Structure formats: structure tokens, C-alpha cells
Amino acid sequence: MAKIGVEPSLTDVQEALRERGYDVVPLRGEQDARGCDCCVITGLDANIAGIHNTVTSGPIIEASGLTAEEICQKVEEKLR
């Protein structure tokens, strides 16, 4: 299953993605995003951990204003 990087503060999103079978990695720094198929960030800091510096070729989803379910749906759409 895909490897998804998620900011540590998004615990509900981490749990929801794990329930769907994804390999969830907490994003604490730039190196954590390496090898991720997709990353989920809070949107509070649009460049959290330098992820927008092409560390990952996968899509980056901003969680701002979205529920855990909506984020899971966006992840699934992006990975198709």
C-alpha cells in the first residue's frame, strides 16, 4: 500500500489512513517526506519542513478546513 506522510498534529487523519491500509509516516522534517507517495500538511505553514522543495514527487494535500474523511478521499483520488 502507498506510503503517506502526515504532519504529527493530524492524528485523526493518521488513524483514518491507517484504517484504510496506508503506511503512515509522521512528517517531522524534510527527510521524512522522502519516498512518500503523498503528503498531508495542515496548511498553517505552507512550506512545512521544506516539503515544497521537491523532496517528494507525490502530491501534497493541505488539510485546512477538511475532515479526516475528506482528506482520505483526496489522497485516494491523487493516488489513482
C-alpha positions in Angstrom: 0.0 0.0 0.0 1.1 3.6 -0.5 3.3 5.5 1.9 1.6 8.7 3.2 3.4 11.4 5.1 1.2 13.2 7.6 2.0 16.1 9.9 2.1 14.8 13.5 -0.7 17.2 14.7 -3.2 15.5 12.3 -3.7 12.4 14.4 -7.3 11.8 13.2 -6.1 11.8 9.6 -3.2 9.4 10.5 -5.7 7.0 12.1 -8.2 7.2 9.2 -5.5 6.5 6.7 -4.1 3.6 8.7 -7.6 2.1 8.9 -7.7 2.2 5.1 -4.4 0.2 5.0 -1.9 3.0 4.2 1.6 3.1 5.6 1.5 6.4 7.5 4.8 8.3 8.3 4.8 11.4 10.6 6.3 14.4 8.9 8.7 16.0 11.3 11.3 17.1 8.8 12.2 17.2 5.2 13.8 13.7 5.3 10.5 12.2 6.4 8.8 13.2 3.1 11.4 11.3 1.0 9.8 8.2 -0.5 6.3 9.2 0.3 3.6 8.7 -2.4 1.6 11.6 -1.0 1.9 14.1 1.9 -0.8 15.7 4.1 0.0 19.1 5.7 -2.0 21.4 8.0 -1.7 24.3 5.7 -0.7 26.5 8.7 2.7 26.6 7.2 2.5 26.0 3.5 6.2 25.0 3.4 6.3 22.8 6.4 9.6 21.0 6.8 10.7 22.2 3.3 8.4 19.7 1.6 7.6 22.1 -1.2 11.3 21.9 -2.2 10.6 18.9 -4.5 11.7 16.4 -1.8 8.8 14.3 -2.9 7.4 13.9 -6.3 4.0 12.9 -4.9 1.0 15.2 -4.4 0.8 17.4 -1.3 -2.7 17.9 0.3 -3.5 20.8 2.6 -5.8 19.6 5.3 -7.0 23.1 6.2 -10.8 23.1 6.5 -11.2 19.4 5.6 -12.4 16.4 7.7 -10.3 13.3 8.0 -12.8 11.5 5.7 -12.4 14.3 3.0 -8.6 14.1 3.3 -8.7 10.3 2.8 -10.8 10.8 -0.3 -8.4 13.3 -1.7 -5.5 11.0 -1.0 -7.2 8.2 -2.9 -8.1 10.5 -5.8 -4.5 11.7 -6.1 -3.1 8.1 -6.0 -5.3 6.8 -8.8 
